[in-house]
Amino acid sequence: METQLDPMKDDLPLMANTSHMLVKHYVLDLDVDFKSKVIEGIIVLFLETGSRYKKTSSTGKEGCQTQFDETSKRRTSEPCHIPGTNVSASSSETECNDFVVCGKGEEDTSNKNGDHSNKEQASGISNSENCCNIENHGNKDFLLVLDCCDLSVLKVEEVDVTAVSGIEKFTRSAKLTDVSKELENLRHQIVHELVTLPADRWKEQLYYFTCCSQAPGCGDLLFTTGTWSLEIRKSGIHTPTDFPHAIRIWYKTKPEGRSVTWTVDQSGRPCVYTMGSPINNRALFPCQEPPVALSTWQASVQTDAGFVVLMSGENSAEPVQLQEGMLSWHYYVTMPMPASTFTIAVGCWQEVEQQSFTATVQTSTALSLLSSQADFRWHEEICGHVEYPCRFQNPAARLQAVIPYRVFAPCCLVKLCKEHLLQLIPQCLSAAYITLGTHPFSRLDVLIVPSNFSSLGMASPHIIFLSQSVLPGGSHLCGTRLCHEIAHAWFGLAIGARDWTEEWLSEGFATFLEDIFWARAQQQLSHDEAKGQQELKALLRWCRLRDEVQNSEEELQVLRPKKESTGELSESGASIVKHGLKAEKIFMQVHYLKGYFLLRSLARIIGEASYLASLRKFVHKFHGQLVLSQ
């Protein structure tokens, strides 16, 4: 697979064969160890057959209710622990002893080809070139390819979801077609029914995802690790449809892994966080990186007491004590998003105490009421995205000008946050709501990240990272950066680029909208003063863009570097992000600035009010989806 893509050294390969199988949900159980700078993980993947192979199978699609009842009587499973308690694999204690841990400082028992399994099973795998040929699937086993880098993968197994108590409700429509494959069919049927539950049953869905993630294993799977990928196969299985639909992976991160950074905060206390690495999250957990692999997730994170775990989850997690000195934090999301949006920050963060902002919210809501009425013109339309509990269909959410927010920082910066940042958040959120309507996400955490953070800010679902550099710059620098990151909730997150090389779709829109948001957040500004600010910023941006164009490689200045092939994938779904690993690219703003000037030009041609109204319609039509420049 890797040799077939043949990416240039500066291109980022996306190896996952998403056309064959798609991960629909991840259940992560992570243990953060600051002494070894390692995150030890167990991850369970729930998969569906990819779009190319939905209707091809050598087995029946569904299993049999009667047979399930008989098999379930022969099995016993551990009681299911619902989220908020200990969400770990019930089989881990007994089965983790069956394999050798190849961690830091220990001998790696894998053979030269990177195979990890017993010798009899692994003998059939030679290298990445042994990837199955789906069109001639009678000759080779099917390979599930995941994006993976800088991870020590320890074991992979199939999960027996039929062992979960009460799971039989998901097999009532099953029809047995092949008695010899009854259990395999049942497992596939259960996972299919679970991942396709209606949006109004999301709580039940999360409960059973948790239960299934704790179910015992039913057979080890063979795997091979490469530079950029983890390849998994089951002996004798030749098609994606017949491949296990629930698998469990034991792994460890490496201290030098590029998806997270281990450092100390401004108060000298240890912390670890995802800092927006060019390789995204593949060195944090094995996943499918391509944007088309939209999935939901839930995660339990164990760490020493005294640390606070913040994540890009929908809920504001409260810690649960596991044992003396150990806490567990549980987060989840119900909106399918690319795995690259998964974000975590673990540190001795202190929450900035806020006074009651009821008056602010009421004022913002009153100012926004006229704008919010426009939302009702669209609320009866069916959303264009896959089904999930969508805020655009929620009457209460459509009236929420200011979503709940919290601010976290190292203890030495709490005072600065209270003085410069805290009061700006409701103003900026309300201004964004006036401009674009319904907030796509239900809450917001803002974290002042350590001083080694290389940007001014980074937005993820439900959480924004801000640099400490914005705090002493007065309300203008703090407010404009906050507005930029808030804009990403709509452009970059709720609406994503189908091809990552078109990053202007995220950054160009956020740069354009930050001026609109900030002008409206400064309610004391006159129209002329606001326009004066925007003209000055446009001039400064033009100077920056001119300098970059004159002093950078021309191929890095192109908004669509893949031209006519933008958005195209290989037969398996694998692709590359052109120049994705180019070192100087992270310091360039040409995609921000060219995108900004393009949108500014369009707004001037048709009028700002008309253009903003069109953006609002665009958001309503395309939220929850991926788009291209066209």
Salt bridges, closest charged atoms under 4 A:
ASP10 OD2 - LYS582 NZ 3.32
GLU48 OE2 - LYS54 NZ 3.67
GLU48 OE2 - HIS192 ND1 2.96
GLU95 OE1 - LYS155 NZ 3.33
ASP141 OD2 - ARG233 NH1 2.41
ASP141 OD1 - HIS238 ND1 3.61
ASP147 OD1 - ARG282 NH1 3.95
ASP150 OD2 - ARG258 NE 2.97
GLU157 OE1 - LYS155 NZ 3.87
GLU157 OE2 - ARG248 NH1 2.34
GLU158 OE2 - ARG187 NH1 3.83
GLU158 OE1 - LYS234 NZ 2.95
ASP160 OD2 - ARG75 NH1 2.32
ASP160 OD1 - ARG187 NE 3.12
GLU204 OE2 - LYS169 NZ 3.10
GLU204 OE1 - ARG201 NE 2.72
ASP220 OD1 - LYS155 NZ 3.76
GLU289 OE2 - ARG282 NE 3.79
ASP375 OD1 - ARG616 NH2 3.18
ASP375 OD1 - HIS620 NE2 3.09
GLU380 OE2 - HIS379 NE2 3.89
GLU419 OE2 - LYS415 NZ 2.54
GLU419 OE1 - HIS420 NE2 3.91
ASP445 OD2 - ARG406 NH2 2.78
ASP445 OD2 - ARG443 NH1 2.80
GLU485 OE2 - ARG481 NH1 2.77
ASP499 OD2 - LYS562 NZ 2.99
GLU502 OE2 - ARG560 NE 2.88
GLU503 OE2 - LYS585 NZ 2.34
GLU507 OE1 - HIS484 NE2 3.15
GLU507 OE1 - HIS488 NE2 3.12
GLU514 OE1 - HIS484 ND1 2.79
GLU514 OE2 - LYS537 NZ 2.95
GLU514 OE2 - ARG541 NH2 3.15
ASP515 OD1 - LYS537 NZ 3.49
ASP515 OD2 - ARG541 NH1 2.68
GLU535 OE1 - ARG600 NH2 3.13
GLU535 OE2 - ARG604 NH2 3.82
ASP547 OD1 - ARG546 NE 3.76
GLU548 OE2 - ARG544 NH2 3.17
GLU553 OE2 - LYS582 NZ 3.44
GLU571 OE2 - HIS20 NE2 3.32
GLU608 OE1 - LYS531 NZ 2.83
